[in-house]
Every structure is written in structure tokens, then in C-alpha cells.
Amino acid sequence: MLADNGRVDDLRELAVADDTHARMRLAELLARHGRENDLRELAATGDTFAIVNLAELLADQGRVDEGIKVL
């Protein structure tokens, strides 16, 4: 619901509190909106949802080699 309404900040708060569903939805939302830097920040913390979504975003942009390195 939060993701559907674009409430990124609320979703991020839940994700930081280690809500698995919120982490997944946040990564998907950030990827859908092309927010690469935000995904990179989350990926750097070891968030697997962010890592996978970042890799897919990069691959979709034709940056396959970068996407592979992220994984």
C-alpha cells in the first residue's frame, strides 16, 4: 500500500526496522523509478532485494557488466 502511494519515506522507515516485506517493496519501487543511487546505498548495506533490483535496473539500461559486478 505504501509503495502504491509512493510513500518512500514511510516505506524506508519500515525497511530500516528490518521489515522484510517493506525492504522488498522499497527496492522494487526505487528500481521502478530508476533511483539508482538510492538502490546503491541500500545494496551497500547488504540488502539482497536492493542488490537484485539494482542489478536488474543496470541490465535493463544495457549496463550488463555493471549489473553482474553488483551481484
All heavy atoms as a GROMACS GRO file, in nm:
protein
  546
    1MET      N    1   0.081  -0.119   0.000
    1MET     CA    2   0.000   0.000   0.000
    1MET      C    3   0.086   0.126   0.000
    1MET      O    4   0.061   0.218  -0.075
    1MET     CB    5  -0.092  -0.003   0.122
    1MET     CG    6  -0.181   0.115   0.130
    1MET     SD    7  -0.342   0.070   0.070
    1MET     CE    8  -0.440   0.189   0.151
    2LEU      N    9   0.188   0.129   0.085
    2LEU     CA   10   0.275   0.246   0.089
    2LEU      C   11   0.346   0.265  -0.044
    2LEU      O   12   0.357   0.377  -0.093
    2LEU     CB   13   0.378   0.234   0.202
    2LEU     CG   14   0.324   0.235   0.345
    2LEU    CD1   15   0.437   0.207   0.443
    2LEU    CD2   16   0.257   0.367   0.377
    3ALA      N   17   0.392   0.156  -0.103
    3ALA     CA   18   0.461   0.165  -0.231
    3ALA      C   19   0.367   0.214  -0.340
    3ALA      O   20   0.405   0.293  -0.426
    3ALA     CB   21   0.521   0.031  -0.270
    4ASP      N   22   0.243   0.166  -0.336
    4ASP     CA   23   0.145   0.207  -0.437
    4ASP      C   24   0.114   0.356  -0.430
    4ASP      O   25   0.081   0.417  -0.530
    4ASP     CB   26   0.014   0.128  -0.419
    4ASP     CG   27   0.032  -0.020  -0.446
    4ASP    OD1   28   0.126  -0.055  -0.522
    4ASP    OD2   29  -0.044  -0.099  -0.390
    5ASN      N   30   0.129   0.412  -0.310
    5ASN     CA   31   0.102   0.555  -0.292
    5ASN      C   32   0.228   0.640  -0.300
    5ASN      O   33   0.224   0.759  -0.275
    5ASN     CB   34   0.032   0.579  -0.157
    5ASN     CG   35  -0.106   0.518  -0.155
    5ASN    OD1   36  -0.177   0.522  -0.255
    5ASN    ND2   37  -0.144   0.462  -0.043
    6GLY      N   38   0.342   0.576  -0.330
    6GLY     CA   39   0.468   0.649  -0.344
    6GLY      C   40   0.523   0.702  -0.214
    6GLY      O   41   0.601   0.796  -0.213
    7ARG      N   42   0.486   0.643  -0.103
    7ARG     CA   43   0.531   0.690   0.029
    7ARG      C   44   0.666   0.626   0.062
    7ARG      O   45   0.678   0.544   0.151
    7ARG     CB   46   0.425   0.662   0.132
    7ARG     CG   47   0.298   0.742   0.106
    7ARG     CD   48   0.184   0.709   0.196
    7ARG     NE   49   0.220   0.724   0.336
    7ARG     CZ   50   0.139   0.684   0.434
    7ARG    NH1   51   0.023   0.631   0.407
    7ARG    NH2   52   0.177   0.700   0.559
    8VAL      N   53   0.766   0.672  -0.010
    8VAL     CA   54   0.900   0.614   0.001
    8VAL      C   55   0.957   0.629   0.141
    8VAL      O   56   1.017   0.536   0.195
    8VAL     CB   57   0.995   0.677  -0.104
    8VAL    CG1   58   1.136   0.625  -0.088
    8VAL    CG2   59   0.943   0.652  -0.244
    9ASP      N   60   0.940   0.745   0.202
    9ASP     CA   61   0.998   0.768   0.334
    9ASP      C   62   0.939   0.673   0.439
    9ASP      O   63   1.012   0.618   0.521
    9ASP     CB   64   0.978   0.914   0.378
    9ASP     CG   65   1.059   1.011   0.293
    9ASP    OD1   66   1.165   0.970   0.240
    9ASP    OD2   67   1.018   1.127   0.280
   10ASP      N   68   0.807   0.654   0.435
   10ASP     CA   69   0.744   0.562   0.528
   10ASP      C   70   0.792   0.419   0.504
   10ASP      O   71   0.819   0.344   0.598
   10ASP     CB   72   0.591   0.568   0.515
   10ASP     CG   73   0.535   0.702   0.559
   10ASP    OD1   74   0.598   0.769   0.643
   10ASP    OD2   75   0.427   0.740   0.509
   11LEU      N   76   0.802   0.384   0.379
   11LEU     CA   77   0.849   0.250   0.342
   11LEU      C   78   0.994   0.230   0.387
   11LEU      O   79   1.030   0.125   0.439
   11LEU     CB   80   0.836   0.233   0.192
   11LEU     CG   81   0.829   0.094   0.135
   11LEU    CD1   82   0.723   0.009   0.203
   11LEU    CD2   83   0.802   0.100  -0.014
   12ARG      N   84   1.074   0.334   0.370
   12ARG     CA   85   1.215   0.326   0.411
   12ARG      C   86   1.227   0.306   0.562
   12ARG      O   87   1.310   0.228   0.609
   12ARG     CB   88   1.290   0.452   0.368
   12ARG     CG   89   1.440   0.443   0.389
   12ARG     CD   90   1.512   0.569   0.346
   12ARG     NE   91   1.487   0.605   0.209
   12ARG     CZ   92   1.561   0.564   0.105
   12ARG    NH1   93   1.661   0.483   0.123
   12ARG    NH2   94   1.532   0.606  -0.016
   13GLU      N   95   1.143   0.374   0.639
   13GLU     CA   96   1.146   0.358   0.785
   13GLU      C   97   1.117   0.214   0.825
   13GLU      O   98   1.183   0.158   0.912
   13GLU     CB   99   1.044   0.451   0.851
   13GLU     CG  100   1.087   0.595   0.859
   13GLU     CD  101   0.986   0.683   0.929
   13GLU    OE1  102   0.914   0.633   1.019
   13GLU    OE2  103   0.977   0.801   0.894
   14LEU      N  104   1.018   0.155   0.761
   14LEU     CA  105   0.986   0.015   0.790
   14LEU      C  106   1.099  -0.078   0.746
   14LEU      O  107   1.131  -0.175   0.815
   14LEU     CB  108   0.856  -0.026   0.721
   14LEU     CG  109   0.729   0.037   0.777
   14LEU    CD1  110   0.611   0.006   0.685
   14LEU    CD2  111   0.703  -0.013   0.918
   15ALA      N  112   1.160  -0.046   0.634
   15ALA     CA  113   1.271  -0.128   0.584
   15ALA      C  114   1.389  -0.123   0.680
   15ALA      O  115   1.452  -0.226   0.707
   15ALA     CB  116   1.312  -0.082   0.444
   16VAL      N  117   1.418  -0.006   0.731
   16VAL     CA  118   1.529   0.009   0.826
   16VAL      C  119   1.500  -0.069   0.954
   16VAL      O  120   1.591  -0.124   1.017
   16VAL     CB  121   1.554   0.159   0.857
   16VAL    CG1  122   1.647   0.177   0.976
   16VAL    CG2  123   1.610   0.229   0.734
   17ALA      N  124   1.372  -0.080   0.989
   17ALA     CA  125   1.332  -0.156   1.108
   17ALA      C  126   1.332  -0.306   1.079
   17ALA      O  127   1.286  -0.385   1.160
   17ALA     CB  128   1.195  -0.111   1.155
   18ASP      N  129   1.384  -0.344   0.964
   18ASP     CA  130   1.401  -0.484   0.921
   18ASP      C  131   1.269  -0.555   0.889
   18ASP      O  132   1.256  -0.675   0.910
   18ASP     CB  133   1.482  -0.564   1.022
   18ASP     CG  134   1.554  -0.681   0.956
   18ASP    OD1  135   1.583  -0.672   0.835
   18ASP    OD2  136   1.581  -0.780   1.024
   19ASP      N  137   1.175  -0.480   0.834
   19ASP     CA  138   1.051  -0.539   0.783
   19ASP      C  139   1.082  -0.593   0.644
   19ASP      O  140   1.106  -0.516   0.550
   19ASP     CB  141   0.942  -0.432   0.778
   19ASP     CG  142   0.809  -0.483   0.726
   19ASP    OD1  143   0.808  -0.560   0.627
   19ASP    OD2  144   0.706  -0.443   0.784
   20THR      N  145   1.087  -0.724   0.631
   20THR     CA  146   1.128  -0.788   0.505
   20THR      C  147   1.041  -0.746   0.388
   20THR      O  148   1.092  -0.716   0.280
   20THR     CB  149   1.126  -0.942   0.520
   20THR    OG1  150   1.212  -0.978   0.627
   20THR    CG2  151   1.172  -1.010   0.393
   21HIS      N  152   0.911  -0.743   0.409
   21HIS     CA  153   0.819  -0.704   0.301
   21HIS      C  154   0.845  -0.559   0.259
   21HIS      O  155   0.847  -0.527   0.140
   21HIS     CB  156   0.674  -0.722   0.344
   21HIS     CG  157   0.575  -0.692   0.237
   21HIS    ND1  158   0.561  -0.772   0.125
   21HIS    CD2  159   0.488  -0.589   0.222
   21HIS    CE1  160   0.469  -0.719   0.046
   21HIS    NE2  161   0.423  -0.609   0.103
   22ALA      N  162   0.870  -0.472   0.355
   22ALA     CA  163   0.898  -0.332   0.325
   22ALA      C  164   1.028  -0.318   0.248
   22ALA      O  165   1.038  -0.238   0.154
   22ALA     CB  166   0.902  -0.249   0.453
   23ARG      N  167   1.130  -0.397   0.286
   23ARG     CA  168   1.257  -0.392   0.213
   23ARG      C  169   1.239  -0.433   0.068
   23ARG      O  170   1.294  -0.370  -0.023
   23ARG     CB  171   1.361  -0.483   0.282
   23ARG     CG  172   1.413  -0.426   0.412
   23ARG     CD  173   1.521  -0.508   0.481
   23ARG     NE  174   1.594  -0.601   0.399
   23ARG     CZ  175   1.589  -0.733   0.414
   23ARG    NH1  176   1.515  -0.788   0.508
   23ARG    NH2  177   1.660  -0.811   0.336
   24MET      N  178   1.160  -0.538   0.048
   24MET     CA  179   1.135  -0.586  -0.088
   24MET      C  180   1.061  -0.480  -0.169
   24MET      O  181   1.101  -0.448  -0.281
   24MET     CB  182   1.054  -0.714  -0.083
   24MET     CG  183   1.019  -0.770  -0.221
   24MET     SD  184   0.917  -0.919  -0.212
   24MET     CE  185   0.766  -0.854  -0.142
   25ARG      N  186   0.955  -0.425  -0.114
   25ARG     CA  187   0.874  -0.326  -0.185
   25ARG      C  188   0.953  -0.198  -0.211
   25ARG      O  189   0.941  -0.137  -0.317
   25ARG     CB  190   0.746  -0.295  -0.107
   25ARG     CG  191   0.651  -0.412  -0.091
   25ARG     CD  192   0.591  -0.450  -0.221
   25ARG     NE  193   0.514  -0.336  -0.269
   25ARG     CZ  194   0.423  -0.338  -0.362
   25ARG    NH1  195   0.396  -0.451  -0.422
   25ARG    NH2  196   0.359  -0.230  -0.399
   26LEU      N  197   1.035  -0.156  -0.115
   26LEU     CA  198   1.116  -0.035  -0.133
   26LEU      C  199   1.213  -0.054  -0.249
   26LEU      O  200   1.224   0.034  -0.335
   26LEU     CB  201   1.193  -0.004  -0.004
   26LEU     CG  202   1.286   0.116  -0.011
   26LEU    CD1  203   1.210   0.244  -0.044
   26LEU    CD2  204   1.363   0.132   0.120
   27ALA      N  205   1.281  -0.166  -0.253
   27ALA     CA  206   1.376  -0.192  -0.362
   27ALA      C  207   1.305  -0.193  -0.497
   27ALA      O  208   1.354  -0.136  -0.595
   27ALA     CB  209   1.449  -0.323  -0.337
   28GLU      N  210   1.188  -0.255  -0.501
   28GLU     CA  211   1.111  -0.259  -0.626
   28GLU      C  212   1.069  -0.119  -0.669
   28GLU      O  213   1.077  -0.083  -0.786
   28GLU     CB  214   0.988  -0.347  -0.609
   28GLU     CG  215   1.018  -0.493  -0.596
   28GLU     CD  216   0.897  -0.576  -0.555
   28GLU    OE1  217   0.790  -0.518  -0.523
   28GLU    OE2  218   0.909  -0.700  -0.555
   29LEU      N  219   1.023  -0.040  -0.572
   29LEU     CA  220   0.978   0.097  -0.602
   29LEU      C  221   1.094   0.182  -0.652
   29LEU      O  222   1.080   0.255  -0.752
   29LEU     CB  223   0.916   0.159  -0.477
   29LEU     CG  224   0.866   0.302  -0.490
   29LEU    CD1  225   0.746   0.308  -0.584
   29LEU    CD2  226   0.829   0.359  -0.354
   30LEU      N  227   1.207   0.174  -0.585
   30LEU     CA  228   1.323   0.253  -0.627
   30LEU      C  229   1.368   0.213  -0.767
   30LEU      O  230   1.400   0.300  -0.849
   30LEU     CB  231   1.438   0.235  -0.526
   30LEU     CG  232   1.412   0.291  -0.387
   30LEU    CD1  233   1.527   0.253  -0.293
   30LEU    CD2  234   1.392   0.441  -0.389
   31ALA      N  235   1.368   0.085  -0.796
   31ALA     CA  236   1.408   0.037  -0.928
   31ALA      C  237   1.308   0.086  -1.034
   31ALA      O  238   1.349   0.132  -1.141
   31ALA     CB  239   1.418  -0.115  -0.930
   32ARG      N  240   1.180   0.076  -1.003
   32ARG     CA  241   1.077   0.117  -1.099
   32ARG      C  242   1.089   0.265  -1.136
   32ARG      O  243   1.061   0.305  -1.247
   32ARG     CB  244   0.938   0.087  -1.041
   32ARG     CG  245   0.825   0.110  -1.137
   32ARG     CD  246   0.691   0.056  -1.091
   32ARG     NE  247   0.655   0.096  -0.956
   32ARG     CZ  248   0.634   0.013  -0.853
   32ARG    NH1  249   0.647  -0.116  -0.870
   32ARG    NH2  250   0.599   0.059  -0.736
   33HIS      N  251   1.139   0.344  -1.040
   33HIS     CA  252   1.154   0.488  -1.064
   33HIS      C  253   1.297   0.526  -1.103
   33HIS      O  254   1.330   0.645  -1.110
   33HIS     CB  255   1.109   0.566  -0.941
   33HIS     CG  256   0.961   0.558  -0.920
   33HIS    ND1  257   0.871   0.631  -0.994
   33HIS    CD2  258   0.887   0.480  -0.838
   33HIS    CE1  259   0.748   0.601  -0.956
   33HIS    NE2  260   0.756   0.509  -0.861
   34GLY      N  261   1.381   0.424  -1.126
   34GLY     CA  262   1.517   0.450  -1.173
   34GLY      C  263   1.607   0.517  -1.072
   34GLY      O  264   1.704   0.583  -1.110
   35ARG      N  265   1.581   0.499  -0.946
   35ARG     CA  266   1.659   0.566  -0.841
   35ARG      C  267   1.783   0.483  -0.805
   35ARG      O  268   1.794   0.422  -0.700
   35ARG     CB  269   1.570   0.595  -0.722
   35ARG     CG  270   1.463   0.697  -0.760
   35ARG     CD  271   1.363   0.725  -0.655
   35ARG     NE  272   1.423   0.782  -0.535
   35ARG     CZ  273   1.351   0.827  -0.434
   35ARG    NH1  274   1.219   0.823  -0.438
   35ARG    NH2  275   1.411   0.874  -0.327
   36GLU      N  276   1.876   0.484  -0.899
   36GLU     CA  277   1.997   0.402  -0.889
   36GLU      C  278   2.078   0.433  -0.764
   36GLU      O  279   2.124   0.341  -0.695
   36GLU     CB  280   2.084   0.424  -1.013
   36GLU     CG  281   2.210   0.345  -1.013
   36GLU     CD  282   2.297   0.372  -1.134
   36GLU    OE1  283   2.244   0.412  -1.241
   36GLU    OE2  284   2.419   0.351  -1.124
   37ASN      N  285   2.098   0.560  -0.732
   37ASN     CA  286   2.180   0.594  -0.616
   37ASN      C  287   2.119   0.543  -0.486
   37ASN      O  288   2.191   0.495  -0.398
   37ASN     CB  289   2.203   0.746  -0.609
   37ASN     CG  290   2.294   0.795  -0.718
   37ASN    OD1  291   2.375   0.720  -0.772
   37ASN    ND2  292   2.280   0.922  -0.754
   38ASP      N  293   1.987   0.554  -0.473
   38ASP     CA  294   1.921   0.502  -0.354
   38ASP      C  295   1.936   0.351  -0.345
   38ASP      O  296   1.959   0.296  -0.237
   38ASP     CB  297   1.772   0.540  -0.354
   38ASP     CG  298   1.749   0.689  -0.334
   38ASP    OD1  299   1.826   0.752  -0.259
   38ASP    OD2  300   1.654   0.742  -0.393
   39LEU      N  301   1.924   0.283  -0.458
   39LEU     CA  302   1.943   0.138  -0.460
   39LEU      C  303   2.086   0.102  -0.423
   39LEU      O  304   2.110   0.006  -0.350
   39LEU     CB  305   1.910   0.080  -0.598
   39LEU     CG  306   1.762   0.055  -0.626
   39LEU    CD1  307   1.742   0.017  -0.772
   39LEU    CD2  308   1.707  -0.053  -0.535
   40ARG      N  309   2.181   0.180  -0.472
   40ARG     CA  310   2.323   0.153  -0.439
   40ARG      C  311   2.347   0.166  -0.289
   40ARG      O  312   2.421   0.087  -0.230
   40ARG     CB  313   2.415   0.246  -0.517
   40ARG     CG  314   2.431   0.207  -0.661
   40ARG     CD  315   2.542   0.288  -0.728
   40ARG     NE  316   2.549   0.256  -0.869
   40ARG     CZ  317   2.611   0.150  -0.919
   40ARG    NH1  318   2.673   0.066  -0.840
   40ARG    NH2  319   2.614   0.129  -1.050
   41GLU      N  320   2.286   0.268  -0.228
   41GLU     CA  321   2.301   0.286  -0.084
   41GLU      C  322   2.248   0.164  -0.008
   41GLU      O  323   2.313   0.116   0.085
   41GLU     CB  324   2.226   0.411  -0.037
   41GLU     CG  325   2.294   0.541  -0.072
   41GLU     CD  326   2.216   0.662  -0.025
   41GLU    OE1  327   2.136   0.649   0.072
   41GLU    OE2  328   2.232   0.769  -0.084
   42LEU      N  329   2.130   0.119  -0.045
   42LEU     CA  330   2.072   0.002   0.021
   42LEU      C  331   2.155  -0.124  -0.007
   42LEU      O  332   2.176  -0.206   0.083
   42LEU     CB  333   1.928  -0.019  -0.025
   42LEU     CG  334   1.826   0.079   0.027
   42LEU    CD1  335   1.689   0.050  -0.035
   42LEU    CD2  336   1.816   0.072   0.178
   43ALA      N  337   2.200  -0.138  -0.130
   43ALA     CA  338   2.281  -0.255  -0.166
   43ALA      C  339   2.410  -0.259  -0.085
   43ALA      O  340   2.456  -0.366  -0.045
   43ALA     CB  341   2.310  -0.254  -0.316
   44ALA      N  342   2.466  -0.142  -0.058
   44ALA     CA  343   2.590  -0.135   0.019
   44ALA      C  344   2.572  -0.184   0.162
   44ALA      O  345   2.669  -0.225   0.227
   44ALA     CB  346   2.643   0.009   0.019
   45THR      N  347   2.449  -0.185   0.211
   45THR     CA  348   2.422  -0.236   0.346
   45THR      C  349   2.401  -0.388   0.345
   45THR      O  350   2.379  -0.447   0.450
   45THR     CB  351   2.297  -0.170   0.408
   45THR    OG1  352   2.180  -0.212   0.339
   45THR    CG2  353   2.309  -0.019   0.407
   46GLY      N  354   2.404  -0.448   0.226
   46GLY     CA  355   2.386  -0.591   0.213
   46GLY      C  356   2.242  -0.633   0.188
   46GLY      O  357   2.211  -0.752   0.191
   47ASP      N  358   2.155  -0.537   0.161
   47ASP     CA  359   2.014  -0.568   0.134
   47ASP      C  360   2.003  -0.643   0.002
   47ASP      O  361   2.027  -0.588  -0.106
   47ASP     CB  362   1.933  -0.438   0.128
   47ASP     CG  363   1.784  -0.460   0.114
   47ASP    OD1  364   1.744  -0.541   0.028
   47ASP    OD2  365   1.709  -0.396   0.188
   48THR      N  366   1.968  -0.771   0.010
   48THR     CA  367   1.965  -0.854  -0.110
   48THR      C  368   1.858  -0.810  -0.209
   48THR      O  369   1.877  -0.824  -0.330
   48THR     CB  370   1.943  -1.002  -0.075
   48THR    OG1  371   1.827  -1.016   0.006
   48THR    CG2  372   2.063  -1.058   0.001
   49PHE      N  373   1.747  -0.757  -0.160
   49PHE     CA  374   1.644  -0.708  -0.251
   49PHE      C  375   1.698  -0.590  -0.333
   49PHE      O  376   1.675  -0.581  -0.453
   49PHE     CB  377   1.518  -0.665  -0.176
   49PHE     CG  378   1.450  -0.777  -0.103
   49PHE    CD1  379   1.445  -0.777   0.035
   49PHE    CD2  380   1.394  -0.883  -0.172
   49PHE    CE1  381   1.382  -0.880   0.104
   49PHE    CE2  382   1.331  -0.987  -0.104
   49PHE     CZ  383   1.326  -0.985   0.034
   50ALA      N  384   1.770  -0.501  -0.267
   50ALA     CA  385   1.829  -0.387  -0.336
   50ALA      C  386   1.935  -0.432  -0.436
   50ALA      O  387   1.944  -0.380  -0.547
   50ALA     CB  388   1.889  -0.288  -0.236
   51ILE      N  389   2.015  -0.529  -0.397
   51ILE     CA  390   2.121  -0.579  -0.485
   51ILE      C  391   2.062  -0.635  -0.614
   51ILE      O  392   2.105  -0.601  -0.724
   51ILE     CB  393   2.206  -0.686  -0.412
   51ILE    CG1  394   2.286  -0.620  -0.299
   51ILE    CG2  395   2.296  -0.760  -0.509
   51ILE    CD1  396   2.350  -0.719  -0.202
   52VAL      N  397   1.961  -0.720  -0.600
   52VAL     CA  398   1.899  -0.782  -0.717
   52VAL      C  399   1.830  -0.677  -0.804
   52VAL      O  400   1.845  -0.677  -0.927
   52VAL     CB  401   1.800  -0.893  -0.674
   52VAL    CG1  402   1.716  -0.940  -0.792
   52VAL    CG2  403   1.875  -1.008  -0.612
   53ASN      N  404   1.757  -0.586  -0.741
   53ASN     CA  405   1.687  -0.483  -0.819
   53ASN      C  406   1.784  -0.388  -0.887
   53ASN      O  407   1.760  -0.344  -0.999
   53ASN     CB  408   1.588  -0.407  -0.731
   53ASN     CG  409   1.458  -0.480  -0.717
   53ASN    OD1  410   1.370  -0.467  -0.801
   53ASN    ND2  411   1.445  -0.558  -0.612
   54LEU      N  412   1.895  -0.357  -0.821
   54LEU     CA  413   1.997  -0.273  -0.883
   54LEU      C  414   2.058  -0.343  -1.003
   54LEU      O  415   2.074  -0.283  -1.110
   54LEU     CB  416   2.105  -0.236  -0.781
   54LEU     CG  417   2.224  -0.156  -0.834
   54LEU    CD1  418   2.178  -0.024  -0.897
   54LEU    CD2  419   2.326  -0.132  -0.722
   55ALA      N  420   2.091  -0.469  -0.988
   55ALA     CA  421   2.148  -0.546  -1.100
   55ALA      C  422   2.052  -0.549  -1.218
   55ALA      O  423   2.093  -0.531  -1.333
   55ALA     CB  424   2.183  -0.687  -1.055
   56GLU      N  425   1.925  -0.572  -1.190
   56GLU     CA  426   1.825  -0.574  -1.297
   56GLU      C  427   1.809  -0.438  -1.363
   56GLU      O  428   1.796  -0.428  -1.485
   56GLU     CB  429   1.690  -0.623  -1.243
   56GLU     CG  430   1.690  -0.770  -1.208
   56GLU     CD  431   1.560  -0.816  -1.145
   56GLU    OE1  432   1.470  -0.734  -1.120
   56GLU    OE2  433   1.550  -0.938  -1.119
   57LEU      N  434   1.809  -0.332  -1.283
   57LEU     CA  435   1.798  -0.196  -1.337
   57LEU      C  436   1.916  -0.167  -1.431
   57LEU      O  437   1.896  -0.116  -1.542
   57LEU     CB  438   1.795  -0.093  -1.223
   57LEU     CG  439   1.795   0.053  -1.265
   57LEU    CD1  440   1.666   0.090  -1.339
   57LEU    CD2  441   1.813   0.143  -1.142
   58LEU      N  442   2.034  -0.200  -1.387
   58LEU     CA  443   2.153  -0.177  -1.470
   58LEU      C  444   2.146  -0.259  -1.599
   58LEU      O  445   2.177  -0.207  -1.707
   58LEU     CB  446   2.280  -0.210  -1.391
   58LEU     CG  447   2.308  -0.118  -1.271
   58LEU    CD1  448   2.422  -0.174  -1.187
   58LEU    CD2  449   2.339   0.025  -1.317
   59ALA      N  450   2.106  -0.383  -1.588
   59ALA     CA  451   2.094  -0.468  -1.707
   59ALA      C  452   1.990  -0.413  -1.803
   59ALA      O  453   2.012  -0.411  -1.925
   59ALA     CB  454   2.058  -0.610  -1.666
   60ASP      N  455   1.878  -0.365  -1.749
   60ASP     CA  456   1.773  -0.306  -1.833
   60ASP      C  457   1.822  -0.182  -1.906
   60ASP      O  458   1.771  -0.148  -2.013
   60ASP     CB  459   1.649  -0.270  -1.750
   60ASP     CG  460   1.573  -0.393  -1.703
   60ASP    OD1  461   1.598  -0.505  -1.756
   60ASP    OD2  462   1.488  -0.377  -1.613
   61GLN      N  463   1.920  -0.115  -1.849
   61GLN     CA  464   1.978   0.004  -1.910
   61GLN      C  465   2.093  -0.031  -2.005
   61GLN      O  466   2.162   0.057  -2.056
   61GLN     CB  467   2.029   0.101  -1.803
   61GLN     CG  468   1.920   0.160  -1.716
   61GLN     CD  469   1.976   0.242  -1.602
   61GLN    OE1  470   2.096   0.240  -1.569
   61GLN    NE2  471   1.888   0.317  -1.538
   62GLY      N  472   2.115  -0.161  -2.026
   62GLY     CA  473   2.222  -0.204  -2.114
   62GLY      C  474   2.358  -0.206  -2.047
   62GLY      O  475   2.460  -0.221  -2.112
   63ARG      N  476   2.361  -0.196  -1.915
   63ARG     CA  477   2.486  -0.194  -1.838
   63ARG      C  478   2.503  -0.329  -1.768
   63ARG      O  479   2.517  -0.337  -1.648
   63ARG     CB  480   2.480  -0.077  -1.740
   63ARG     CG  481   2.468   0.056  -1.811
   63ARG     CD  482   2.415   0.169  -1.724
   63ARG     NE  483   2.496   0.192  -1.605
   63ARG     CZ  484   2.453   0.270  -1.505
   63ARG    NH1  485   2.335   0.329  -1.511
   63ARG    NH2  486   2.530   0.288  -1.400
   64VAL      N  487   2.501  -0.433  -1.850
   64VAL     CA  488   2.501  -0.571  -1.800
   64VAL      C  489   2.626  -0.599  -1.718
   64VAL      O  490   2.617  -0.662  -1.610
   64VAL     CB  491   2.488  -0.671  -1.916
   64VAL    CG1  492   2.498  -0.814  -1.868
   64VAL    CG2  493   2.357  -0.647  -1.991
   65ASP      N  494   2.742  -0.556  -1.764
   65ASP     CA  495   2.865  -0.584  -1.690
   65ASP      C  496   2.861  -0.523  -1.550
   65ASP      O  497   2.903  -0.586  -1.452
   65ASP     CB  498   2.988  -0.531  -1.766
   65ASP     CG  499   3.018  -0.612  -1.890
   65ASP    OD1  500   2.972  -0.727  -1.899
   65ASP    OD2  501   3.086  -0.559  -1.980
   66GLU      N  502   2.808  -0.401  -1.539
   66GLU     CA  503   2.794  -0.339  -1.407
   66GLU      C  504   2.697  -0.417  -1.321
   66GLU      O  505   2.719  -0.434  -1.201
   66GLU     CB  506   2.744  -0.195  -1.420
   66GLU     CG  507   2.848  -0.095  -1.463
   66GLU     CD  508   2.789   0.045  -1.467
   66GLU    OE1  509   2.761   0.101  -1.359
   66GLU    OE2  510   2.771   0.097  -1.579
   67GLY      N  511   2.588  -0.460  -1.382
   67GLY     CA  512   2.488  -0.538  -1.310
   67GLY      C  513   2.545  -0.667  -1.254
   67GLY      O  514   2.517  -0.706  -1.141
   68ILE      N  515   2.628  -0.731  -1.332
   68ILE     CA  516   2.692  -0.855  -1.288
   68ILE      C  517   2.786  -0.828  -1.171
   68ILE      O  518   2.790  -0.904  -1.075
   68ILE     CB  519   2.765  -0.924  -1.405
   68ILE    CG1  520   2.663  -0.975  -1.507
   68ILE    CG2  521   2.856  -1.036  -1.354
   68ILE    CD1  522   2.721  -1.023  -1.637
   69LYS      N  523   2.858  -0.719  -1.177
   69LYS     CA  524   2.952  -0.684  -1.068
   69LYS      C  525   2.878  -0.660  -0.937
   69LYS      O  526   2.930  -0.689  -0.830
   69LYS     CB  527   3.033  -0.561  -1.106
   69LYS     CG  528   3.139  -0.589  -1.209
   69LYS     CD  529   3.216  -0.463  -1.242
   69LYS     CE  530   3.314  -0.488  -1.354
   69LYS     NZ  531   3.385  -0.364  -1.395
   70VAL      N  532   2.759  -0.604  -0.945
   70VAL     CA  533   2.679  -0.577  -0.826
   70VAL      C  534   2.645  -0.706  -0.755
   70VAL      O  535   2.644  -0.714  -0.632
   70VAL     CB  536   2.550  -0.499  -0.862
   70VAL    CG1  537   2.453  -0.496  -0.747
   70VAL    CG2  538   2.583  -0.361  -0.909
   71LEU      N  539   2.618  -0.810  -0.835
   71LEU     CA  540   2.582  -0.939  -0.776
   71LEU      C  541   2.701  -1.004  -0.713
   71LEU      O  542   2.698  -1.071  -0.619
   71LEU     CB  543   2.523  -1.032  -0.884
   71LEU     CG  544   2.394  -0.984  -0.947
   71LEU    CD1  545   2.358  -1.073  -1.065
   71LEU    CD2  546   2.282  -0.985  -0.845
   0.00000   0.00000   0.00000
